[in-house]
Amino acid sequence: MSVASLLRNAFVDSPTSLGAKARSRRWELFRQRFPAIEDLRVLDLGGTAESWLRSPVRPAHVTVVNLFEPGESNDRITAVTGDACDAVRVLEKAVGHSRFDLVFSNSLIEHVGGHANRQRLATAIRELAPYHWVQTPYRYFPVEPHWLFPGMQFLPVAAKSRIELWWPFTHTRSTSIEDARSSVLWTELIGITEMRHYLPGSEILRERMAGLTKSIIAVQAP
C-alpha cells in the first residue's frame, strides 16, 4: 500500500480513522434527535443497503434510493435504483407509495448537479416525510473533504481537474482530463445560508474539527 493510501486510511477510510470516529459521533447525535428510530420507516436518499447493515441503528425499515448502486434488498432494507431528486415518482413506481417517517441523506446534496437539482432534492425531502436529517460537508472548512486538498473548493475548474489527476489522496483517481473535469463538476459544496434556503425551518447542527465547522446537518425532528 502506498504512503498516500496509508495516510488516507488514517484520516478517512479505515474503521479507526478520524473520519470513522466522526461518523460514530454523528450516529450518536442522530440517535439523540430520533430516540424512537427503531419504530420509524426511514428513506435514505443517496445511501446504500450496505451502509445500513453496518450502522449502529436499526430503523423499523429502510428504503434506499441511489442512482448507481443501492445494493441488495433484504427483509429490513429495500434498495431502489433511481434519481433522488425525482424520488417521489421513483418510489411510487418502485414500491407503490412515497410516504415515510424520516428522510435521511448523508453527503448527497453537494453531488446532485447545481442549484436547480438541490432545490428539487429539498422539495422531495419535504414531501416524502415530516422529519429529516440532511448532512453535507461544509463549504468553508479549509480542507476539501473528498480530495483532502486545502482550499480546493475555491479553485477554478481547470485547476481542480489537474489536482484530481495527480493528487495522491484522491479516493479513485481519474485516468483522463475529461473524467477528472466531470468528477469535479459533480461536486459543489454548500454553506449554511444555502442549507437554510433549501430546508427552511430546520435546525442546523455543526460538526466540528479543531474548533472549525467541518460539516452541517439540517434536522427536522419530533
C-alpha positions in Angstrom: 0.0 0.0 0.0 1.3 3.4 -0.9 2.1 6.1 1.6 -0.8 8.2 0.3 -3.2 5.2 0.8 -1.9 4.7 4.3 -2.5 8.3 5.2 -5.9 8.4 3.6 -6.8 5.3 5.6 -5.6 7.0 8.8 -7.7 10.2 8.1 -10.8 8.9 6.3 -11.2 5.3 5.3 -10.2 2.8 8.0 -12.5 1.8 10.9 -10.1 3.6 13.3 -9.6 6.8 11.2 -10.5 10.3 12.2 -13.4 10.1 9.8 -14.7 6.9 11.3 -14.7 8.5 14.7 -16.5 11.5 13.4 -19.1 9.2 11.8 -19.6 7.4 15.1 -20.2 10.7 16.9 -22.7 11.6 14.1 -24.7 8.4 14.8 -24.8 9.2 18.5 -26.2 12.6 17.6 -28.7 11.1 15.2 -30.0 8.8 17.9 -30.3 11.7 20.3 -32.5 13.5 17.8 -34.5 10.4 16.9 -34.7 8.3 20.1 -37.6 6.2 18.6 -35.7 5.3 15.5 -36.4 1.6 15.9 -40.1 2.4 15.2 -39.6 4.7 12.2 -39.7 3.9 8.4 -36.6 5.6 7.0 -36.0 6.7 3.4 -32.2 7.1 2.7 -31.6 9.3 -0.4 -28.2 8.6 -1.8 -27.1 5.9 0.6 -26.7 2.1 0.2 -28.1 -1.0 1.8 -24.6 -2.0 2.9 -24.2 1.2 4.9 -27.3 0.4 6.9 -26.1 -3.2 7.5 -23.0 -1.7 9.1 -24.8 1.1 11.0 -25.3 1.0 14.8 -29.0 1.9 14.5 -31.8 -0.3 13.2 -35.0 1.5 12.0 -38.2 -0.5 11.6 -37.5 -0.4 7.8 -35.1 1.4 5.5 -35.7 2.2 1.8 -32.6 3.3 -0.1 -32.7 5.3 -3.3 -29.4 5.5 -5.2 -28.7 6.5 -8.8 -26.0 3.9 -9.3 -25.5 1.1 -6.8 -28.1 1.0 -4.0 -27.2 -2.6 -3.1 -29.3 -5.6 -2.4 -32.7 -5.7 -0.7 -33.4 -7.9 2.3 -36.0 -8.3 4.9 -35.5 -4.9 6.5 -34.0 -2.9 3.6 -35.5 -2.1 0.2 -32.9 -1.0 -2.3 -34.2 1.1 -5.3 -32.2 2.4 -8.2 -33.2 5.9 -9.2 -32.7 9.7 -9.1 -33.1 11.0 -5.5 -34.2 14.4 -6.9 -37.1 12.6 -8.5 -37.7 10.3 -5.6 -41.5 10.8 -5.3 -42.1 9.4 -8.8 -39.3 6.8 -8.5 -40.8 5.4 -5.2 -44.4 5.4 -6.4 -43.2 3.3 -9.3 -40.9 1.0 -7.4 -42.7 0.4 -4.1 -46.2 1.9 -4.6 -46.0 4.8 -2.1 -44.0 7.9 -1.3 -44.6 8.5 2.4 -42.1 7.8 5.2 -41.4 8.8 8.7 -37.9 10.2 8.2 -35.8 11.2 5.2 -32.1 10.6 5.8 -29.4 11.9 3.5 -25.7 11.9 4.0 -23.2 13.7 1.7 -25.6 13.8 -1.3 -26.9 17.3 -1.7 -23.4 18.5 -2.9 -23.4 16.0 -5.7 -26.8 16.4 -7.4 -25.7 18.9 -10.1 -26.3 22.5 -9.1 -28.8 24.8 -7.5 -31.9 23.6 -9.5 -31.3 20.0 -8.6 -30.6 20.8 -5.0 -33.9 22.6 -4.9 -35.6 19.6 -6.4 -34.0 17.3 -3.8 -35.1 19.6 -1.0 -38.6 19.7 -2.3 -38.7 15.9 -2.4 -37.3 15.6 1.1 -40.1 17.9 2.5 -42.8 16.0 0.5 -41.6 12.5 1.5 -41.6 12.7 5.3 -42.4 15.0 8.2 -38.9 14.6 9.6 -35.4 14.8 8.0 -31.7 14.6 8.7 -29.6 16.0 5.8 -25.9 16.2 6.2 -23.3 17.7 3.9 -19.6 18.8 4.2 -19.3 22.5 5.0 -18.0 24.6 2.1 -15.9 26.8 4.3 -13.9 24.1 6.1 -10.3 24.7 5.0 -9.8 21.2 3.5 -12.0 19.9 0.8 -13.1 16.5 2.2 -13.5 14.5 -1.0 -9.9 15.1 -2.2 -8.3 16.1 1.2 -6.8 19.1 -0.6 -6.7 22.5 1.2 -9.0 25.1 -0.4 -9.7 23.0 -3.5 -13.4 24.0 -3.4 -12.4 27.6 -4.2 -10.2 26.9 -7.2 -11.1 27.2 -10.9 -12.4 24.0 -12.5 -9.3 23.7 -14.6 -7.1 23.7 -11.5 -9.3 21.3 -9.7 -9.3 18.9 -12.7 -5.5 18.9 -12.6 -5.4 18.1 -8.9 -7.8 15.2 -9.5 -5.3 13.7 -11.9 -2.2 13.9 -9.7 -3.1 14.5 -6.0 -2.2 11.2 -4.2 -5.0 11.4 -1.6 -7.8 11.2 -4.2 -10.0 8.3 -3.4 -10.4 7.0 -7.0 -8.2 8.9 -9.4 -9.4 9.7 -12.9 -7.4 8.5 -15.9 -8.2 11.4 -18.3 -8.7 15.1 -18.0 -12.3 14.7 -19.3 -13.1 12.3 -16.5 -11.3 14.5 -13.9 -13.3 17.5 -15.1 -16.6 15.6 -14.8 -15.7 14.4 -11.3 -15.0 17.9 -10.0 -18.1 19.4 -11.7 -20.3 16.9 -9.9 -19.1 18.2 -6.5 -20.2 21.6 -5.3 -20.1 22.2 -1.5 -22.6 24.5 0.1 -22.8 26.6 3.2 -25.3 27.3 6.0 -27.2 30.0 4.1 -27.9 27.7 1.2 -28.9 24.9 3.5 -31.4 27.2 5.3 -32.8 28.2 1.9 -33.3 24.7 0.8 -34.7 23.4 4.1 -36.3 26.4 5.9 -37.3 25.9 9.5 -34.7 23.1 10.0 -32.3 23.2 12.9 -28.8 23.5 11.6 -26.2 21.4 13.5 -22.5 21.9 13.1 -19.9 19.1 13.3 -16.6 20.5 14.3 -12.9 19.5 13.9 -10.2 21.5 15.6 -12.9 24.0 16.6 -13.9 24.6 12.9 -17.2 23.6 11.3 -16.5 20.6 9.2 -20.0 19.6 8.1 -23.5 20.8 8.6 -26.8 18.9 9.2 -30.3 20.2 8.6 -32.6 18.5 11.1 -36.4 18.4 11.4 -37.1 16.2 14.4 -40.2 15.3 16.5 
